[in-house]
Each structure stands twice: as structure tokens, then as C-alpha cells.
Amino acid sequence: MESQRFQSSYRKRYGPQVSSSSATLRMGSLSSSRSSWHGPARNLTHSSPISRLSFSSPSAALLLGSPADRLDFPADTLMKAQYKETRTNEKMEMMGLNDRFASFIEKVRLLEQQNKVLVAELNQLKGREPSRLGDIYQEELRELRTQVDGLTAGKARLEIERDNLAADLATLKQRLQEEIGLRQEAENNLSAYRQDVDEASLNRVQLERKIDSLQDEINFLKKTHDEELRELQELIAAQQVHVDLDVSKPDLTAALRDIRLQYETAGLVQHAGDGGVVPIQVFRLDGCGRAERRSSAVRPSRRPMSTGASSKC
């Protein structure tokens, strides 16, 4: 801003540079035209340093003599015009500065009045009774300190609770890991037990099937035994045995009881195997009515039992 102010004052004092250069050009053109009128001699006189001095200083031009006298009047007129312009610019600048100085004085007076008003208000406030701002400040400070103490105590309590909860959390995590291990072990045992259960179920099914087959075989053997026993009883009942009066009557009841006992023993065998034989003893009645015990074999397949009786005693 200061540079702009100095530049504006320079322009007011000396005018713009373009105008001065144009004035110089005009002066140069005027001098060149005048020199062209007077011929080559005038041109040489104008191009000399003395002629240039006559342009810059009118007093020096008067001292040089008659060749440059004709150029002193326009130079003097130009200098007077520049001087008048400079004076006019200086007057305008002074008027502007005076106006600015007057405005500054007005601002200073206004600020002084405001300062006096503020000083009066300050004195008025100082003259009043002392306010309770200090007491209010101290009271609020005590309340804030109380709140800070309460918050500090609460923070300490919460930190203790946090530590306790962290310890409980660590304990629970450890128990959780233990429970996870136990659960994994139980699942492994359960899978093993399931395999055992599957094997037991398979064995049970196989045993049930075997029991059914053995039960069928027992029923078949019982049926076969009953049929053979009935055939034997019919055969014994139909057979006529002639016994002499001197010979005592043979004990057929005991023989039949032994035969029945042998067949019942053979029927109670649970599994005789495919193609297996069960040894039993067969009682044969000879022609004399005596019970003859012979070893024989009974197969699970049904076949008629042949017992021969001699007609001779």
C-alpha cells in the first residue's frame, strides 16, 4: 500500500512516464523539424553535445550563443508547463493528504470518546459492590473437584471389577478348554461304543438267526423222534412174541423206557451240524423176547428205523 501511495504521488508530481516520453518525443520532433528548416548546419549543431545541453538547461542555452537561441523559447515554455503541472500535482496531493489527515483526526477523536465512555463504565463497575463471582467460582470449583474425586473412585472401582472379570474370564476359558477336551474324548468314546454296538447288533442278529435255525432243527428232531417212537411202539404192539411158559416174561417196559430216554437225549442236542451224527443205543428184541442193546447212529434227517425180530427163540 505504501508503494502504491508513493507511486501515485510520483505520478501526481511528475506525471506518467508515457506522457514524459511523449513530451520528449514531441520536443525531439520539434527540434528535428526546426533543424531540417535550417539545413545541414542546423542538423550538425543539434546533434552536438552543446545543443543537447541547451535542451536540458535554458540558462546554458542562453550562454552558448545565437545558434541555439531559437530553441530556448519552446524549452522554456515546456519547463514552465512541467513546473505548473508539478505544482498542480503537489497541490492535489497536499489536498488529499489534508483530507486523509482530517479523517484520521476524526477517527482519533471518535476513539478518544469511546475510550472515555469505556473508562467511565469501568469506573462505574469498579465503584459498585464487590460481586459474588469469586464465591460462585470457588463453589463451582469445589463441585467440580467433588465430581472429579467421585469419577476417580468410580474409575478405580471399575478397574477392579474389570480385573476381576478378566480373571473370571480366564478361568471360564480354561474350564471351556477342559470341557472341550472332555467332550472330544466323550465323542471319541461314543464313536468307539457305536462301533461296538453295531458289532453287537450284528452278532445279535446272527445269533438270533442261529437260534431260529437251531429251534427249527430241534423242532424237526422232536418231530422225527416222536414219529420214530410212535412207529416203534406200533411195531412193538403189532409184533407177536411167543414165549414159553417156563421162561419168564421179559421186562419190555424198562426197555421202552431206555429207548425213550435215548431219543429224548438225542432231541435235546442243540446243534448236530450238517451231516453230524448222534450216537444212541437201540434196544432190539430178539426172537426169545430179550432186549438186546446195540449201538447205532441217528442222523438229523428223517429215515425209518428198522428193528428186526427173530421168529426163533
Helices and strands as residue ranges (DSSP letters): H 2-14, H 17-38, H 40-47, H 49-56, H 58-64, G 66-71, H 72-127, H 133-238, H 252-267, E 278-285, E 291-298
